[in-house]
Amino acid sequence: MKKASEQFKTYLNENGPAITTIDVPVIEQDGLYFKDIDGSGVLKEFSDWRIPADKRAQALVKEMSTDEKIGQLFVTSRNPYTNEANPMMAMMKKETGAEAGQKENKSDETGLLDENILENVSIFAGYRIPGTTESINGDKMRNFILRTNPNPENLTDWLNQLQKTAEADEHFIPVLVTTNSRNENGKVVFGMNDSVGTFPTWPGTLGIAAAIQGTGNLNIAKDFGEAIRREWDAAGLKKGYMYMADVVTDPRWQRIYGTFGESPELISDIFEVLVPAVQGSDEGVTTDGVALTVKHWPGGGARENGFDPHYKEGQWNVYATKDSLIDYHTKGFIPAIKHGAASIMPYYAKPSQEKSASQAGLDGKEITWQPVGFAFNQYMIQDLLRDQLGYKGYINSDSGIIDNMGWGVEALDRAERVALAINNGVDMISESYGPEYAREALARRTNGYYDTHPIPEGYTLEQITLDDEAISRAAARTLAEKFALGMFENPYRDAKNSELVITHGEDWATAAKVHRESVVLLKNQNVLPITETAGKKFYIEGFDQTAEAGQKWTESLKAELKERDVTVVDDYKQADIAILMVSPESGNYFTATKGLLEIDLCENKEVADFSEEGLPLETTHMETTVAGIGKVKEIAADLHARGGKVIGTINITMPWMLGNLEPECDALLAGFNTYTSAFFDVIFGQFAPVGALPMTLPKNDAVVAVNAQGICVTPNDLPGYKKDEYLPEELKDENGKGYAYKDADGNYYEFGYGMKF
């Protein structure tokens, strides 16, 4: 059977959009072409691309069935078919230990669409998810999340096939596929970054921030955004769950590596440039743009001692200092709102009044403290975000709010949670295959269900059931995005061109330059750059969280270093210079650790257990972030005794404490999922370092200590550069500083620090 990529026809409008279609008829009127969305042969308001997107959406909603409207409210993972067991399922199984639940393996006739029925597979909850075709034409689902990493041509073929499938329905409503960011380097983690290396690969977002902070060049963010728009649009990928406007305030949060650091001002500056670059204009998405879902409203960084809200210990957002919500955590969202970010994603957590200082909104009045997750929080969505900040886009919930991460609404069942979220302002619910629950919530409004079932305490019938008005409002908002993106007119892409733009475009070179610019020189005792290598022997070793990973990495590092035409030895005792590359890791994204997330570079360190209430216990456990970290001291002692030098590198995905690395190094470089080649370019003098730290690295355990009441010695809601103001005097030095790590040369590893040659 022919793929959709081989079937679609194109009609060109002079000074208007191209029309691409396979089975949907085209209307020719006024010398122009229009997609006949309902197949009526009449040019209706929703088929007329000359009319604004929001008006077209409202017109279409009036003619849609209830099931069609409900299908717009949910988004769930669905990937291209593969001959192997579904890789997303395998990834989730590896991450969580859950059974994949996939009993068969079948595709459509093209081999592109996964037609398997998936059951109880989600790390967020268990749902029965039908095959792709049934999802689209049976449940009217039009939103999916891509979590695998197909090559560009296969990706475009799959996206095209989804659109052809949607053409078979009563109204042509295109399929919008969302994905997490795909243009940064790093380890693949389900739900955070689902792919690496297919699209031109930049350093992590922290690295982009380091390059911008060090150079003062915001065009880096512009280039980054325009590359994403160009590549994704070429593929037909039109929406991203990105980027994080969260401010890093507690150093033990698992999500730090996906942020732009700890400075609200720097984050705001980046979003001022990044949002228009990705979406295509200063005022929202365009037909060649990619829609952004900015997260995590109203700022996910205010973690209580770093606990993540994927699990119970992290269910609270804590604002320990007065007005930190507005002064720090919401700042990055303001330019995103100003430039029409297509959607905003609320975080899982709920605000804790009991553990917080007074917080005022933009109106100067005390916020309404509602102890429910932000996706259910009417004040945070309707009052603060929409009314006070003026946000006009739609709200896309985080994944799993209807089930495992429904903090504060545990008394409600699935249908009631769907209704409460939609009624309180959410327009699309992520990673929830929920059409049947929405239909149930709609039926309960009038079918007498609550005549025999109690209404949960604290709620009204209207809050926990749906009516057509609420469903229509949400559907109109999500459809407006598809109209603005031009997906009704031109949903198809050329698969060969997708491959050309993504794999063979110039963005790879631009990204590689930013890798070099992201490198931060932390320490240099007259070692770097090394410009003369003749007669010198080099030893290199990589240190990861496990010994096995470290050994595997070391072998690839040796091979890469040899390409620099230097002499590489296997025994550090024969070396003149040792390059020790450290890439720590802490915790597990979807599983609570027994205690605080460890940020020391350590192996088998005994640390306290914590309760689900976030309080320290008398019992302990062992934590390792770097296997074999003690060997760094051994290597350094040997080389220094012989007059040799040690060059260290640290991969900063969290603000690591460097007491077990820095003192042993004569030179120390930091990167942020930065290419090894970029480190080598700096070490061997082929690039002069310009990067600067996008966040402060804590000194030691004492400055992040948590007492028996669960209160941190430095407030969880303030950036590192502000923490000295709250640090006990006995922890400060002669300069009044104590929070930031201070090296042997007296330099503080704080926000904005970076040496030059």
C-alpha positions in Angstrom: 0.0 0.0 0.0 1.3 3.5 -0.9 2.3 5.7 2.0 0.6 9.0 2.5 3.9 10.7 1.7 3.5 9.3 -1.9 -0.1 10.3 -2.3 -0.7 13.9 -1.2 -1.5 16.6 -3.8 -0.5 20.3 -3.4 -2.5 23.3 -4.5 -0.7 26.6 -4.5 -2.4 29.9 -3.6 -0.7 33.1 -4.7 0.0 35.1 -1.6 -1.7 32.4 0.5 -1.1 29.0 2.1 -0.4 25.8 0.1 -3.2 23.3 0.4 -2.1 19.7 0.7 -4.6 16.8 0.8 -5.2 13.2 -0.2 -8.9 12.5 0.2 -10.4 15.7 1.5 -11.8 17.7 -1.4 -10.7 21.2 -2.3 -13.0 24.2 -3.0 -11.9 26.6 -5.7 -13.4 30.1 -5.1 -12.4 33.7 -5.8 -9.4 32.3 -7.7 -8.2 30.6 -4.5 -8.0 27.1 -3.1 -9.6 26.0 0.3 -9.7 22.7 2.1 -13.3 21.5 2.3 -13.1 20.5 6.0 -16.6 19.1 6.3 -16.9 17.8 2.7 -20.0 19.9 2.2 -18.8 21.6 -1.0 -19.6 24.9 0.6 -16.9 27.4 1.7 -17.8 27.7 5.4 -16.1 30.1 7.9 -13.9 27.3 9.4 -12.6 26.4 5.9 -11.6 29.9 5.0 -8.0 30.5 5.7 -8.5 34.3 5.3 -10.4 34.3 8.6 -8.5 34.5 12.0 -7.7 31.2 13.7 -9.8 31.7 16.8 -12.9 32.6 14.8 -12.5 29.5 12.6 -12.1 27.4 15.7 -15.3 28.7 17.2 -17.2 28.2 14.0 -15.9 24.6 13.7 -16.8 23.7 17.3 -20.4 24.7 16.6 -20.7 21.9 14.0 -18.7 19.2 15.9 -20.2 16.3 17.7 -19.7 16.0 21.4 -17.3 13.0 20.8 -15.3 15.1 18.4 -14.9 17.9 20.9 -14.0 15.5 23.7 -11.3 14.1 21.4 -9.5 17.4 21.4 -9.1 17.5 25.2 -6.6 14.7 25.7 -3.2 13.8 24.5 -1.5 10.4 25.0 1.7 8.7 23.8 1.6 7.0 20.5 4.7 6.2 18.4 5.5 4.9 14.9 5.3 1.1 14.5 8.5 -0.9 14.9 9.2 -4.6 14.3 10.7 -4.8 17.8 8.8 -4.7 21.0 7.6 -1.1 21.4 10.7 0.9 22.5 8.6 3.3 24.6 7.2 0.4 26.5 10.7 -1.1 27.0 12.0 2.3 28.3 9.1 2.6 30.8 9.7 -1.0 31.9 13.4 -0.3 32.5 12.6 3.0 34.3 9.9 1.7 36.6 9.9 -2.1 36.6 6.3 -2.1 35.2 5.2 -4.7 32.8 4.8 -3.6 29.3 1.4 -5.3 28.8 1.9 -5.6 25.0 0.6 -9.0 23.8 0.9 -8.6 20.1 2.7 -6.5 17.5 0.9 -5.3 14.5 0.8 -2.3 12.2 -1.4 -0.8 9.5 -0.8 -1.8 5.8 1.9 0.7 5.4 3.9 -0.5 8.4 3.9 3.0 9.8 1.0 3.1 12.3 1.2 1.1 15.5 -2.2 -0.7 15.8 -1.4 -2.6 19.0 -3.8 -2.3 21.9 -1.8 -1.1 24.9 -2.9 -1.8 28.4 -1.6 -0.6 31.8 1.6 0.6 30.2 1.8 4.2 31.4 4.1 5.2 34.2 1.5 7.8 35.0 -1.5 5.5 35.2 -3.0 2.4 33.6 -5.3 2.9 30.6 -6.4 0.7 27.7 -5.3 2.5 24.6 -6.6 1.2 21.3 -4.6 1.1 18.1 -3.7 4.3 16.3 -6.5 4.2 13.7 -9.2 3.4 16.3 -7.9 6.2 18.5 -8.2 8.7 15.7 -11.5 7.6 14.0 -13.2 5.9 17.0 -12.3 8.1 19.9 -11.7 11.1 17.8 -8.2 11.6 19.4 -6.2 14.3 17.6 -3.3 14.8 19.9 -0.4 12.4 20.5 3.0 12.5 22.2 6.0 11.1 20.3 8.5 9.5 22.7 10.7 7.5 20.4 13.5 8.6 18.0 12.7 7.8 14.3 15.0 9.1 11.6 13.7 12.2 9.8 12.2 10.4 6.8 10.4 7.8 8.8 9.2 10.5 11.2 7.6 12.5 8.4 6.2 9.4 6.7 4.5 8.5 10.1 3.2 12.1 10.6 1.8 12.1 7.1 0.1 8.8 7.6 -1.6 10.2 10.8 -3.1 13.0 8.7 -4.4 10.7 6.0 -6.1 8.6 8.7 -7.7 11.7 10.1 -9.0 12.6 6.6 -11.4 9.6 6.7 -13.5 11.2 9.5 -16.6 13.4 9.3 -14.6 16.6 9.7 -11.0 16.8 8.7 -9.3 17.7 12.0 -5.5 17.3 11.7 -3.4 15.3 14.2 -1.0 17.4 16.2 2.0 15.5 17.5 3.8 16.9 20.5 7.2 15.8 21.8 9.7 16.8 24.4 12.7 18.7 23.2 14.9 16.9 20.7 17.7 19.4 20.0 19.8 19.1 23.1 22.5 16.6 24.1 22.0 14.4 27.2 21.0 11.0 28.5 17.6 9.8 27.2 15.1 9.9 30.0 11.4 9.0 29.4 9.2 12.1 29.8 12.1 14.6 29.8 14.2 14.2 26.7 13.0 11.3 24.6 15.7 11.4 21.9 19.2 12.5 21.3 21.3 12.8 18.1 18.8 12.7 15.3 18.2 16.4 15.2 21.1 18.9 15.2 22.3 18.6 18.8 23.1 21.6 21.0 24.4 21.4 24.6 21.8 21.1 27.3 19.7 24.2 28.1 22.0 24.9 31.0 24.8 25.0 28.5 22.9 27.4 26.2 22.4 29.6 29.3 26.2 29.3 30.1 27.1 30.4 26.6 24.7 33.3 26.7 25.7 34.4 30.2 29.4 34.2 29.2 29.2 36.0 25.9 26.2 38.3 26.4 25.0 37.1 23.1 21.3 36.5 23.1 21.4 35.6 19.4 22.5 32.2 20.6 18.9 31.7 21.8 17.6 33.2 18.6 19.7 30.8 16.5 18.6 27.9 18.6 14.9 28.7 18.3 15.1 29.3 14.6 16.9 26.0 14.0 14.1 24.2 15.9 11.4 25.9 13.9 13.1 25.2 10.6 13.8 21.5 11.3 10.6 20.6 13.1 8.4 22.3 10.5 10.3 20.5 7.7 9.4 17.2 9.4 5.8 18.1 10.1 6.4 18.2 13.9 4.5 21.2 15.1 4.4 21.3 18.9 6.9 20.9 21.7 6.6 20.4 25.4 9.3 23.0 26.0 10.9 25.0 27.3 11.2 25.3 31.1 10.9 28.8 32.5 11.5 27.4 36.0 14.0 29.1 38.2 16.5 26.8 40.0 16.3 27.5 43.7 16.7 24.2 45.5 19.8 22.4 44.2 18.4 18.9 44.7 15.6 19.0 42.1 15.8 16.2 39.4 14.6 18.6 36.7 17.4 21.2 37.0 19.2 20.1 33.9 16.3 21.1 31.7 16.2 24.7 32.9 18.2 27.8 31.9 19.6 28.2 35.4 18.9 30.2 38.5 18.6 33.8 37.3 15.0 35.1 36.6 16.5 37.9 34.6 18.6 35.6 32.3 15.7 33.3 31.9 13.4 36.2 31.0 15.9 37.5 28.4 16.2 34.1 26.8 12.4 33.6 26.6 12.1 37.1 25.1 14.1 35.8 22.1 13.4 32.1 22.1 9.6 32.1 22.0 9.3 34.3 18.8 12.1 32.3 17.2 10.5 29.0 17.6 6.9 30.0 17.1 7.6 32.3 14.1 6.5 35.7 15.3 6.4 38.1 18.3 2.6 37.6 18.6 2.2 33.8 18.5 2.5 30.8 16.2 2.7 31.1 12.4 2.1 28.6 9.7 5.8 27.8 9.6 6.2 27.9 13.3 6.3 25.3 16.1 4.0 25.8 19.1 5.6 25.9 22.5 4.2 24.6 25.8 6.1 26.6 28.4 6.4 24.9 31.7 5.9 24.5 34.7 3.5 27.2 35.9 3.8 28.9 38.3 7.5 27.8 38.6 8.5 24.3 39.5 11.8 25.2 41.1 10.3 26.0 44.5 10.9 22.4 45.6 10.8 21.5 49.3 14.4 20.2 49.7 14.4 19.1 46.1 11.7 16.5 46.4 10.0 15.9 43.0 6.2 16.0 42.8 6.1 12.8 40.8 6.0 11.3 44.3 4.4 12.1 47.6 7.3 13.8 49.3 7.4 16.4 46.6 3.7 17.3 46.4 4.2 20.8 47.9 5.6 24.0 46.4 7.0 25.9 49.4 7.6 29.7 49.3 9.7 30.2 52.5 10.5 33.9 51.8 8.0 36.7 51.3 6.8 37.3 47.7 9.3 34.9 46.1 6.5 33.5 43.9 6.3 36.8 42.0 9.8 38.1 42.5 11.5 35.0 41.2 9.4 32.0 40.1 6.9 33.6 37.6 9.4 36.0 35.9 10.3 33.8 33.0 6.7 33.3 32.0 6.1 37.0 31.4 7.9 37.2 28.0 6.4 33.9 27.0 2.9 35.3 27.7 3.8 38.6 26.0 4.9 36.8 22.8 1.8 34.5 22.7 3.2 31.1 23.8 0.7 28.7 22.5 0.2 26.9 25.8 1.4 26.8 29.3 1.8 23.7 31.4 1.0 23.8 35.2 3.1 21.7 37.5 1.9 18.8 39.6 2.6 20.4 42.9 0.3 22.3 45.2 1.1 25.4 47.2 1.6 25.1 51.0 0.4 28.1 53.0 1.5 26.4 56.2 5.1 26.2 55.1 5.3 29.5 53.2 5.7 33.2 54.0 3.1 35.7 52.7 2.8 35.8 48.9 1.1 38.5 46.9 -0.1 38.4 43.4 0.6 41.0 40.8 -2.4 42.9 42.1 -0.7 43.3 45.5 -3.3 41.1 47.3 -2.5 37.9 49.1 -2.8 34.9 46.8 -5.7 32.5 47.4 -4.1 29.5 48.9 -5.7 26.4 47.4 -4.0 23.2 48.4 -4.6 21.4 45.1 -2.3 20.7 42.2 -1.7 23.7 40.0 -3.7 22.1 37.1 -6.8 22.1 39.4 -6.0 25.4 41.0 -8.5 28.0 39.9 -6.6 30.9 41.5 -3.3 30.1 39.8 -4.8 29.5 36.3 -7.8 31.8 36.1 -6.9 34.6 38.5 -3.1 34.9 38.4 -2.2 33.6 35.0 -5.2 34.7 32.9 -6.6 37.7 34.7 -3.5 39.3 36.2 -0.9 38.3 33.7 -3.2 38.4 30.7 -2.5 35.0 29.2 -4.6 34.2 26.1 -3.4 30.8 25.1 -4.5 27.4 26.3 -3.6 25.3 29.3 -2.0 21.9 28.7 -1.7 19.9 31.9 1.3 17.9 32.9 1.2 14.1 32.4 -0.6 12.0 35.0 -2.8 14.5 36.9 -5.9 12.3 36.6 -4.1 9.5 38.4 -0.8 9.2 40.2 0.0 12.9 40.5 -3.4 14.2 41.4 -2.2 16.0 44.5 -4.9 17.5 46.6 -7.8 15.9 44.7 -7.3 12.3 46.0 -10.9 12.1 47.0 -12.1 12.5 43.4 -12.4 9.7 40.8 -11.1 10.0 37.2 -14.2 11.5 35.8 -14.4 14.1 38.6 -10.8 15.0 38.2 -11.2 15.5 34.4 -14.2 17.8 35.1 -12.5 19.8 37.8 -9.4 20.4 35.7 -11.4 21.5 32.6 -13.8 23.6 34.7 -10.8 25.3 36.4 -9.1 26.3 33.2 -7.2 23.3 31.7 -7.9 22.8 28.0 -5.9 19.7 27.3 -5.0 16.9 29.7 -1.7 15.1 29.1 -0.9 11.4 29.1 -4.5 10.5 30.0 -6.5 8.4 27.6 -9.7 10.0 29.0 -12.5 10.3 26.4 -14.7 7.8 28.4 -14.1 9.7 31.6 -15.0 13.0 30.0 -18.2 11.4 28.6 -19.0 10.1 32.1 -18.4 13.5 33.6 -20.7 15.1 31.1 -23.4 12.4 31.7 -23.2 12.9 35.5 -24.3 16.5 35.2 -27.9 15.4 34.4 -28.2 11.6 34.8 -28.8 11.6 38.6 -25.5 9.8 39.4 -25.1 11.9 42.5 -28.6 11.0 43.7 -27.0 7.7 44.8 -23.4 8.7 45.1 -22.2 11.4 47.6 -20.7 14.5 46.2 -17.1 14.7 47.6 -16.8 17.1 50.5 -15.9 20.6 49.5 -17.1 20.4 45.9 -20.3 21.2 44.1 -22.0 19.2 41.3 -21.0 21.9 38.8 -17.3 21.6 39.7 -17.0 17.9 39.3 -19.2 17.4 36.2 -18.9 18.8 32.7 -21.3 20.6 30.5 -21.1 21.4 26.8 -20.0 24.9 27.4 -16.8 23.9 29.2 -16.0 21.2 26.6 -16.6 23.6 23.7 -14.4 26.3 25.3 -11.5 23.9 25.7 -11.9 22.4 22.2 -12.0 25.9 20.6 -8.8 26.9 22.3 -6.9 23.8 21.2 -8.3 23.9 17.7 -7.3 27.5 17.3 -3.6 26.4 17.7 -4.0 23.9 14.8 -5.6 26.6 12.6 -2.8 29.1 13.5 -0.2 26.5 12.6 -1.7 26.0 9.2 -2.3 22.3 9.8 -5.8 22.3 8.4 -4.5 23.7 5.1 -1.1 22.1 4.8 -0.5 19.1 7.2 1.7 17.1 4.8 5.5 17.3 4.4 8.0 16.0 1.9 9.9 13.2 3.7 13.0 13.6 1.5 13.2 17.3 2.3 12.8 16.5 6.0 15.9 14.3 5.8 17.8 17.0 3.9 17.0 19.8 6.3 17.5 17.8 9.5 20.4 15.6 8.7 22.4 17.6 6.2 21.6 21.2 7.2 23.9 23.9 8.5 22.4 23.8 12.0 24.9 21.1 13.1 27.8 23.5 12.8 26.0 26.2 14.6 25.1 23.8 17.5 28.8 22.6 17.6 29.9 26.2 18.1 27.6 26.7 21.0 29.0 23.5 22.6 32.4 25.2 22.6 30.9 28.4 24.0 29.2 26.5 26.8 32.4 25.3 28.3 33.2 27.1 31.6 36.7 27.4 32.8 36.5 27.1 36.6 40.2 26.8 37.5 43.5 27.1 35.7 46.8 27.0 37.5 48.9 27.8 34.4 48.0 24.5 32.8 45.7 25.5 29.9 45.8 25.7 27.0 48.1 22.9 26.1 49.5 23.9 22.8 52.6 21.6 22.7 51.8 17.9 23.0 55.0 16.4 21.5 56.8 14.2 24.0 53.9 14.3 26.5 51.9 11.3 27.5 48.2 11.6 28.3 45.9 9.5 30.4 42.2 9.8 30.2 39.4 8.3 32.3 35.7 8.8 32.5 33.8 8.5 35.8 30.0 7.8 35.7 27.5 6.8 38.3 28.3 3.1 37.8 31.7 1.5 37.2 30.4 -0.3 34.1 29.3 3.0 32.5 32.6 4.6 33.5 34.6 1.8 31.9 32.6 2.0 28.7 32.9 5.7 28.5 36.6 5.6 29.2 37.2 3.4 26.1 35.4 5.9 23.8 37.2 8.8 25.4 40.6 7.1 24.7 39.6 6.7 21.0 38.5 10.3 20.8 41.6 11.6 22.4 43.8 9.6 20.1 42.2 11.4 17.2 43.9 14.6 18.5 47.2 13.0 17.5 48.5 12.8 21.1 50.1 9.9 22.9 47.5 8.1 25.1 48.7 5.6 27.8 46.6 3.1 29.6 48.4 3.5 33.0 48.2 6.9 34.7 51.5 6.1 36.3 53.1 6.6 32.9 51.3 9.8 32.1 52.5 13.4 32.2 48.9 14.8 32.1 45.7 13.1 33.2 42.3 14.2 31.9 39.6 13.0 34.3 36.1 13.5 33.1 33.3 13.2 35.6 29.6 12.8 34.8 27.7 12.3 38.0 24.1 11.2 38.3 21.7 11.2 41.2 18.3 9.6 41.8 15.7 8.3 39.4 13.2 10.5 37.7 10.1 8.5 38.5 11.1 6.8 41.7 11.5 8.5 45.0 15.0 8.1 46.6 15.1 7.0 50.2 16.3 10.5 51.2 17.3 13.8 49.7 18.7 13.8 46.2 22.5 13.6 46.6 24.6 16.3 45.0 28.0 15.4 46.5 30.5 13.7 44.2 30.5 10.5 46.3 30.6 6.7 46.4 28.8 4.7 49.1 28.1 7.8 51.2 26.0 7.1 54.2 23.0 9.5 54.3 19.8 9.8 56.2 16.5 8.3 55.1 13.5 10.6 54.8 9.8 9.9 55.4 7.0 10.4 52.9 6.3 13.6 54.8 9.8 14.9 54.0 11.3 14.5 57.4 14.6 12.9 58.3 14.6 9.5 59.9 17.2 7.8 62.2 17.9 5.1 59.6 20.4 5.6 56.8 21.2 4.3 53.3 24.2 4.5 50.9 24.3 6.9 47.9 26.7 6.9 44.9 26.8 9.7 42.3 30.2 8.9 40.9 31.6 5.3 41.0 35.3 5.3 41.8 35.5 9.0 42.7 38.2 8.2 45.3 40.5 7.2 42.4 40.7 10.8 41.4 42.7 11.5 44.5 45.0 8.5 43.9 45.7 9.6 40.3 46.3 13.2 41.3 48.7 12.2 44.1 50.8 10.1 41.7 51.0 12.7 38.9 51.7 15.6 41.3 54.5 13.6 43.0 56.1 13.4 39.5 55.5 16.9 38.5 52.5 16.0 36.3 49.2 17.8 35.9 45.6 16.9 36.3 42.8 18.4 34.2 39.3 17.7 35.4 35.9 18.2 33.7 32.5 18.0 35.3 29.2 17.5 33.6 26.8 19.8 35.4 23.2 18.5 35.2 22.7 19.5 38.9 24.7 22.0 41.0 27.2 19.4 42.2 29.4 20.0 45.3 33.0 19.7 44.0 35.0 19.0 47.2 36.1 15.6 46.0 37.2 16.8 42.6 38.4 20.4 42.5 41.3 20.2 45.0 42.9 17.4 43.0 42.8 19.3 39.7 45.3 21.8 38.3 42.6 22.9 35.8 38.9 22.3 36.0 36.3 22.7 33.2 32.5 22.5 33.5 30.1 21.5 30.7 26.4 20.9 30.5 25.8 17.8 28.4 28.6 19.4 26.3 30.4 17.4 23.6 33.7 15.9 24.7 35.2 17.5 21.6 34.3 20.9 22.9 36.3 20.2 26.1 39.2 19.0 24.0 39.1 22.2 21.8 39.5 24.3 25.0 42.1 22.0 26.5 44.3 22.1 23.4 43.9 25.8 22.7 41.7 25.6 19.7 39.0 27.6 21.4 39.3 30.1 24.2 36.6 29.5 26.9 33.8 32.1 27.2 31.1 30.3 29.2 29.9 31.4 32.6 28.0 29.4 35.3 24.2 29.7 34.9 23.8 28.7 38.6 25.7 28.6 41.8 27.4 25.4 43.0 26.9 24.8 46.7 29.9 24.5 49.0 29.1 21.4 51.0 26.4 19.6 52.9 26.3 22.2 55.7 24.8 24.9 53.4 21.9 22.7 52.3 21.4 20.8 55.5 17.8 20.0 56.5 16.8 19.9 60.2 14.5 17.5 62.1 11.5 19.6 61.1 12.3 19.3 57.4 13.5 23.0 57.1 16.6 23.7 55.0 19.3 26.0 56.4 18.9 28.1 53.2 15.5 28.8 51.8 14.3 26.4 49.1 12.7 29.2 47.1 15.7 31.5 46.5 18.4 31.3 43.8 21.9 30.4 44.9 23.1 34.0 44.5 20.6 35.1 47.2 21.2 32.4 49.7 24.1 34.0 51.6 21.7 36.6 52.9 19.9 33.8 54.9 22.9 31.7 55.8 23.9 31.5 59.5 26.9 33.7 60.2 29.0 30.7 61.4 28.9 29.3 57.9 30.2 32.5 56.2 33.8 33.4 55.5 35.7 36.6 55.9 33.9 38.0 52.8 30.5 37.3 54.2 30.0 34.4 51.8 29.4 30.8 52.5 26.9 29.2 50.2 29.0 29.0 47.0 31.9 26.6 46.6 35.3 28.3 47.0 38.3 26.8 45.3 41.9 26.6 46.3 42.6 29.9 44.4 39.8 31.7 46.3 37.3 31.8 43.4 33.6 31.3 44.2 31.7 29.1 41.9 28.7 31.2 41.8 26.2 32.4 39.1 28.1 34.3 36.4 31.6 33.0 37.2 33.9 31.8 34.5 37.6 32.3 33.8 39.2 33.2 30.5 42.7 32.3 29.2 
